[in-house]
Amino acid sequence: MSEILPDGESHNLCLIGERIRARRTTKLFLKQEVRSELIRDAIEVARWAPNHHLTEPWHFYLLGPEKIKACASLIASLVRETKGDDDLAEFKEASALSMPGWLLVTCEKSADELRQREDYASVCCAIQNLTLYLAEANVACKWTTGLITRDERLFSLLDIDPDKAFVVGLIWYGFPKTLPTQSRKAVPEILTETD
Ligand SMILES: Cc1cc2nc3c(=O)[nH]c(=O)nc-3n(C[C@H](O)[C@H](O)[C@H](O)COP(=O)(O)O)c2cc1C
C-alpha cells in the first residue's frame, strides 16, 4: 500500500481513479483468445463486491464453443422473429461469433422486492469489479442486455431455471481492436451538497 498523505492523496488513489476512468466498453475485438484462467481470476475478484446479508446472489457462466455457436444462432433467430430481416440476422450472428469470449452473469431471484433490488445492485458491482480487473489485463468488455438475455431458449440452453435466476448481463470480452472515447457530465451537474 502506498503512503496516504494527510489530504488523502496517494499514488494509488490517482491510479485507481485513472483506471476507473479508462475502462471502456467496446464491441470490436482482435481474434486473439483470452485465457480462461484470467477469467476465473476475474470472477474470484468480482465476488468481493458488497452484498447485503451476504447473499452472494451472482452466478457466472463461462461459455464454451458449442454454447457460443448455439447462442449466436439464437441471436439470429431472434432478429428473424422480431424484425423479419434475414440479412440482418446473418450479420448479427456473424458479429456474435466474432466475440472472442462470452460470460453470462445471473442474479438469484427473490420474492422480496427490497432483497431483489439489493441483490441486483450487488451483481452489478461484481460485474464492474470484473470489468475493471480485466481492463488491467488489457481485456475489454461489452456488457449487453439484448433480447437473448431474456429469452427462455437461452435459459434452457444453459440449464438455468428462470424461476430461480435472471440474467444481469451477457459480457462479451476480448483484446480490443480500438477503444472508443467517452465523456461524462460535470460533477456539479450530478452532485447536490446539503447543509
Ligand atoms: C446494465 C447495462 C446494460 C448494457 N446493455 C448494453 C447493450 O445491450 N448494448 C450495448 O451496446 N451496450 C450496453 N451497455 C454498455 C453501455 O452502452 C456503455 O456502458 C455506455 O455506452 C458507456 O460506455 P463505457 O462503458 O465505455 O463507459 C450496457 C451497460 C450496462 C451497465
The ligand as an SDF file (V2000), in Angstrom:
LIG
                    3D

 31 33  0  0  0  0  0  0  0  0999 V2000
  -26.8500   -2.6720  -17.4210 C   0  0  0  0  0  0  0  0  0  0  0  0
  -26.1340   -2.3330  -18.6950 C   0  0  0  0  0  0  0  0  0  0  0  0
  -26.6370   -2.8120  -19.8980 C   0  0  0  0  0  0  0  0  0  0  0  0
  -25.9950   -2.5280  -21.1000 C   0  0  0  0  0  0  0  0  0  0  0  0
  -26.5120   -3.0400  -22.2630 N   0  0  0  0  0  0  0  0  0  0  0  0
  -25.9360   -2.7300  -23.4400 C   0  0  0  0  0  0  0  0  0  0  0  0
  -26.4650   -3.2470  -24.6540 C   0  0  0  0  0  0  0  0  0  0  0  0
  -27.4320   -4.0160  -24.6530 O   0  0  0  0  0  0  0  0  0  0  0  0
  -25.8660   -2.8840  -25.8010 N   0  0  0  0  0  0  0  0  0  0  0  0
  -24.7720   -2.0400  -25.8240 C   0  0  0  0  0  0  0  0  0  0  0  0
  -24.2860   -1.7210  -26.9030 O   0  0  0  0  0  0  0  0  0  0  0  0
  -24.2260   -1.5780  -24.6810 N   0  0  0  0  0  0  0  0  0  0  0  0
  -24.7740   -1.8910  -23.4890 C   0  0  0  0  0  0  0  0  0  0  0  0
  -24.2180   -1.4430  -22.3290 N   0  0  0  0  0  0  0  0  0  0  0  0
  -22.9560   -0.6850  -22.3580 C   0  0  0  0  0  0  0  0  0  0  0  0
  -23.2340    0.8040  -22.3440 C   0  0  0  0  0  0  0  0  0  0  0  0
  -23.7610    1.1990  -23.5910 O   0  0  0  0  0  0  0  0  0  0  0  0
  -21.8990    1.5200  -22.0640 C   0  0  0  0  0  0  0  0  0  0  0  0
  -21.5400    1.2520  -20.7380 O   0  0  0  0  0  0  0  0  0  0  0  0
  -22.0340    3.0340  -22.2680 C   0  0  0  0  0  0  0  0  0  0  0  0
  -22.0890    3.3170  -23.6090 O   0  0  0  0  0  0  0  0  0  0  0  0
  -20.8890    3.7900  -21.6460 C   0  0  0  0  0  0  0  0  0  0  0  0
  -19.6580    3.3860  -22.1980 O   0  0  0  0  0  0  0  0  0  0  0  0
  -18.4550    2.9250  -21.2730 P   0  0  0  0  0  0  0  0  0  0  0  0
  -18.8400    1.6260  -20.6510 O   0  0  0  0  0  0  0  0  0  0  0  0
  -17.2750    2.8110  -22.1860 O   0  0  0  0  0  0  0  0  0  0  0  0
  -18.2710    3.9990  -20.2430 O   0  0  0  0  0  0  0  0  0  0  0  0
  -24.8260   -1.7240  -21.1040 C   0  0  0  0  0  0  0  0  0  0  0  0
  -24.3160   -1.2590  -19.8960 C   0  0  0  0  0  0  0  0  0  0  0  0
  -24.9570   -1.5550  -18.6980 C   0  0  0  0  0  0  0  0  0  0  0  0
  -24.3810   -1.0530  -17.3940 C   0  0  0  0  0  0  0  0  0  0  0  0
  1  2  1  0
  2  3  1  0
  2 30  2  0
  3  4  2  0
  4  5  1  0
  4 28  1  0
  5  6  2  0
  6  7  1  0
  6 13  1  0
  7  8  2  0
  7  9  1  0
  9 10  1  0
 10 11  2  0
 10 12  1  0
 12 13  2  0
 13 14  1  0
 14 15  1  0
 14 28  1  0
 15 16  1  0
 16 17  1  0
 16 18  1  0
 18 19  1  0
 18 20  1  0
 20 21  1  0
 20 22  1  0
 22 23  1  0
 23 24  1  0
 24 25  2  0
 24 26  1  0
 24 27  1  0
 28 29  2  0
 29 30  1  0
 30 31  1  0
M  END
$$$$
